[in-house]
Amino acid sequence: MNRRAFLFGTITCLAMPAVARSGTLGLSELRGSLMMVPEARPVTRRTGDRSLELQAAINRAAVAGRPLHIPAGRYEVSNIRLPDRARLVGVPGETRLVYSGGGRLLYSEDARTLSLDGLTLDGANRVLADEDDGLLSLAFVEDLDVARLAVRGSAGHGIALTRVAGSLRDCRVSGAAGAGILSTEGRALAIAGNTVADCLGGGIHLRRWTAGDDGSTVRDNRVDQVGGVGIRLSSAGNVRISGNDLHAIEGPAIVADAASVGASVSGNTIDSATLGIVLLGGTSDRLSLVEGNIVRNLVGETLVGVAGGRPSGVGIHVETHGSVTGNVVEAAPHLGLSLGWGATLGNVVASGNVIRRAGTGIGVSVLALEQATVITGNLLVDVPGGAVRGMRFAEFATDDLTRVGAAALPGLTVGDNRVA
């Protein structure tokens, strides 16, 4: 089923058995041997497929309101539908559900409450039915509790959530062709303590089809060696991004597009990316915050499409209203800090930042004449292109404003910056 058709269409619920087995539920009949990660294979149904048995056990446990404990072993399954109240518990690192092909691995379309803990989901690089699917694809879950999953080898996304509330924590996602974790139309979802690595389509992506408050939190995750964007917001407002560690990102580390208003980006560590933190501007007057981040080792000086065609090699680029305070930027070949793009610049205070070894310390747009911008109390060290310079889009428009002054730019205050 096409994901977007599902999202906006009518959901046909599958019937569950009305009778459940009493007592402690297990899955001893599915016990198998632990094997190495399988190599990619064509999509075929194998004789060892255990989908029907696993589905029946899940249905019985859900009806009884009991957790289903899945023993250590390797189980080839596909198209496992998780009903309401399903609770699956595995042995971390030992209980492996291997996708046998032909559609999906685990999914739910109408469950209100779901819990998964300690499972390994192995996609074996087999094709999924929908390009927007993940090995775990859940929709319309009101209370999600997912913890300690290992998700790997997906031909689509690793984990794909649609209109989901709850928490996704302490999971490891690797080897996905799409994003490691994708949340669409999130409902104050907490994405915390996860590791996302080696995913071609990016790390963590929060998106909405219609711009609005997402209210989700992305905190204390590690995103390592991914293509695209490390953490990305698309039309997702009021999101907090804090305490994340991003390393070796092929594109920008953190990007919020113009419709992702009111973002708070604090306490993150970024090492090696084309751009560090990017908050694009729009028409909203909601304030954003960029505070206490460490950004190091930016690369390249090309235009980056996923950042609205902004130049790379920049530590922090902000176009929104708000505060850019107490950040550390080191080794940025173009700009340590960039404020505005053409006439798109909010009322911004940039203070208390430390910028070292940048081509130019701070660049600020001179085309946003009606906005009040304050650049004060920053320390700029080893910035051969100048400490603070006016910009016309990507081009330098003034000499160093810490030397020649900003009197000709009435909306701009530059003062008390230390240059060394």
N, C-alpha and C positions, 0 to 999 in steps of 0.2 A: 504494500500500500504506500502510495506517495505520501511523505510526511506532511507536506503543506496541505494536501487534500484532507488528510486526517485532521489536521489542526483546526481547519475551518468547516469541516463537514460533520456529518452525523456519525456518532460512534455506535457500532453494533456490538453490544456486550455478548461475550461468550458465556454460556451457561456453565455453572459449576455443579458438581455432584452435591446432593443434599445430605448425604450420609457420610459421616467421618468415622474413622477408626478411633476407638478410645485408647487411653493409655499413652505411654511415651512413644512418640513417632520417630522412626529412624529411616535409614535408607540402606540397610545392610544388604538388601538384594541387589544394589547397584555397586557394591564394593568392587574396585578395580585396582590395578597396579599403577604406581606412579611412574611416568615416563618422561623423557626429555621433550622439550618444546618441538612440535612437529614442523616439518618444512612445508612451504606453500604447496597446495595440491589443488587439482580441479574440484569444482563443486559437484560432489557425488554423494549419494546416500550410502553409508557403509553398513555392513551387516551387524556391526557391533553398536549401532546407534541405540541409545537408551532413553530417547525423548519421551516415549509414551509412559514408561515406568516412572520417570522423574516427574512428569506432569501430574500423574495420578497421585503420587506421594505429596506433592505441593498442594494440590487441591484438598486432599483429606486433612492435612495439617491446618490449612487456612480456615476451613469450615469449623474445625475443632478449636480454633484459636490458640494453637500450640506452635512453637518453633519447630522447624524441620532441621535436624542435625544431619549433615551429609558427611559421612566418614571420609578419611583420606583416600584418595584414589583418582583415577582419570576416567571421565565420563564424556563420551561423544554424544552431544545433544544439539538440537536446534529448535527454534520456534517455541520456546518455553514461555508461556504466558503466566505472569504473576498476578494472581487474583488479590482482591482486597484482603488485608490482614495476613498476607504471606510474610513469613519470617524464616529466612534461610541462614543457617549457621554452618560454616565450614571450619576446617583446620587450616589456619593461615599458612600458605605456601605448599600445602599438601592436598587440598581438595580442588581439583582442576576440572572445570567444565570447558570442554573443547568443542568449538563450533563445527558441526558436521556439514554445514552448507544448506542452501535452499531457502534462505529468507533472513531470519534473525537468530540471535542467540537467546538473550533474555529480554522480555519486553512487558510493558503494562500500558493499558490505554484508559483505565477507569478505576484503578485501585485508589482508595483514599489514604490508606496506611500501608506502608511497606518497610521492611527491615532486612538488610543484607549485611552479613559480617563474615570476614575470613575466607572468602572465595577467591580463586584464581579463574579469570575468564580469558581463555586463549582463542583468538580468532583464527589462528592458523593461516592468516592472510587470505581467507576465502571471501568471495564477493558477498556483500550484503544486498538485500532486495532494494533498498532505497539508499541513495547516495548521502542522505542526511541522517541516516541511522548510526547508532553506535552499537558496540557489542552489548552494552546495557542501554536500552532505550525506554524511558519512562515518561508518561504524560499524565497530567492532571492529578498528581499525587499531593494531597494536602499535608501529610505528615510523613516525610521520608527520613529514614535513618540508615545511611550507608556508611560502613566503616571497614577499614582494613582489606579492601579488595586489591588484587593485582590484575590489571587489565592490559593485555598486550596483543600485538599482531592483528589489529583491526584494519580491514580494507576501507573502512569509513572513519567515523569518529570513535574515540575510545568510549566515553560516556556521553550520552545525549539526553538531556532533560528538557521537557516542555511543560511550562506552567506548573512548576514544582516548587513546593515549600518544604523546609526541613533542613537537613544537614548532610553534607558529603565530606567525609573527613578521613585522614590517614590512609588514603588510597595511593597506589602506585600505577600510573598509566604510562605505557611506553609503546613505541612502534606503530602508532596509528597513522594512516594516510591522511586523515583529516585532523581536526583539533583533538587535543587530549581530552578536554572537558568542554562541552558546549551546553549552555543554558539558554533557552529561548523563552521569553516572557516569564522570567523568574518571579517568584513571590517571596521576597526576603529570604532567599536561600543562603545558607552559610557554607562556603567552600573553604575548608580550613585544613592545614597540615598535610596536604597532598603533595606528591611528587609527580611531575609530568616531564617526560624526557623523550627525545628522539621522535617527535611527532611532526610530520611534514606540514600539516595545516595550522600549526600554532599550538600554544599552550592552553590557555583558559580564555574562552570567548563567551561574553554575556551579550545577548542581542534581543531586540524587540522589533516586531513588525510595525508597531505604532509607537512612536516615542512616548515615554512616560517613566514614572518612578519604578525602578526595579527593586530598590531597597536591599539588595543583596550585599553580602560581605565576602571579600576575597582576602584571606589573611593567612600568613605563616605557611604559604606554599613554596615549594621549590620548583622552578621551571628551568630546564637545562637542555641546551642544544636542540632547539625546535626551529622549524621554518616559520616564515610569516611573523606574527606578533606574539610576544610572550603572554601578555594579558591585554585583552581588547574589549572595549565597551562600544556597542553599536546601538544607539538610540536608547540606552539604558541609563536612566537618571538616578541620582541619589545612591551611588554605590561607594562603598568604602574599600579601598585597596591598601592594605597595611601589612608590614612585616614580612613581605615576600622576598625571596632570594631568586634572582634571575641571572642566568649565566649562559654565555655563548648563544645569544639570540640572533638568528639570521637577519631579522628585520628590526623594527622598534621593540623596545622592551615593554612599555606600557602606553597604550593609546586610548583616549576617549574622544569619540567623534563629536561634531558640533551639537548633536542632539542628546548627548549624554551629559546632562547638566548637573551641577552640584556635586561633582566628584570630590572625594577626599583621598589623597594619595600621600601616605605618610609611612616613614620608617622602613622603606624598601631598600634593598641592596641590589644594584645592577652592575654587572661586570661583563663588558663586551656585548655591544649591540650597535646597530646603525644609528639609532636614536635612543635616548634614554626614556624620558617621560614626555608625552605629547598630550596637551589638552587643547583641542581645536575649538574655535569660537563660533557662536551663532547669535541668535537674537535674544536669548534668555539673559535676565539680569541676576540669576541665582549665583551665589558666590561659590568658588571652588577653593580648595586648600592643597598646596604642595609643600610638605613640611618634613624635615628631618630625614630626607633620602640621601643615599650614597650612590653616586653614579660614576663609573670608571670605564676607561678604555673604549671610547666610542670609535667607530671605524667609518671610513669612506666620506666622500663629499659629493654624493649624487642625489637626485630627487627620489623621494620615497612615496610611491603611489598610495599605500595604505595609510599614510600620514597626510593625505591631501596634497601630495606633490611638494611637501616641504623638504628642505635640504637635510641630508644626513650629517653625521659628525657633530651633532648638537646634544648637549647634556640634558637640558630641560627646555621645552618650548611650550609657552602658555599664551593663549589668546583670550581666555575667559576673565571675568571679574574674579578678584580674590587675592590671596596671599601666597607668596613664594618665599619661604622663610626657613633658615637654618639648614639648608641643604649643602652637601659637599659634592663638587664636580671635579673630577681629575682626568686629564688626558682626553680632551675633546678637540679634534682637529679644526673644526669650524668655529663654533661658539659654545661657551660654557652654559650660558643662559640666554634664551631668545624670548623676547616679549613682543607679541603681535605679529600680524601678517597683513601688510597693506593697511587698510582702514579697519581691520578686525582686531581690536584690542580693547579689553575691558579696563575698568579701574583696578589697577594692580599695585600692590606694595611688594617690592623685592628687597628684602633686608636680611642681614645676618648670614648670608651665604658665603661659602668659601669656594673659590674657583682657582684651580692651579693647573698649569700646563694646558691652556686652551689657545687656539689660534687667536681669537678675540674673546675677552671676558664676557661682556654682556652686550647684546644687540637689542635695540628697541625701535619699533616702527615710528617714523616721523610723519606718517600719513593718517594717523588717528588723532587729529588735532583736538577733538572735543573731549577726549578722555583724560582723566587724572592718573598719572603714573609716577610712582615714587621709587627711586633707586637709591638706597642709602644704607650705610653701615656694612657694606660687603667688603670682603678681603679678596683681592685679585693678585695672584702670584704667577709670574712667568707667562704673561699674555702679550706676545710680541706684536699682535695686530691692534693693540689698544685695549684699555680697560672697559670703557662704555662707549659705544658708537651708535649713531642713528642709522636706521635701515629703511630702504625702500624695497619691500619684499626681500629678495635674497641678496640685494646689492647694498654695499655700504654707501651712506649718504652724507655722513659727517666725519670729521676727525674725532679724536678722543674727547668726549664731553667732560671728562674729569679734568681736562686741561683747558679747553676753550670755553667751557661753560654751556649751559642750556637755556640762556635767556631768550634765544630766538624761537624756542619751542615752548609756548606758554603752558601746555598741559603736562609738562615733564619737569620733575624735580630730581636733580642728581646732586648728592652731597654726602660728605663724611665717609666716602669710600676710601679704603686703604689700598694702594697699589705698590707691590713689591716685586 
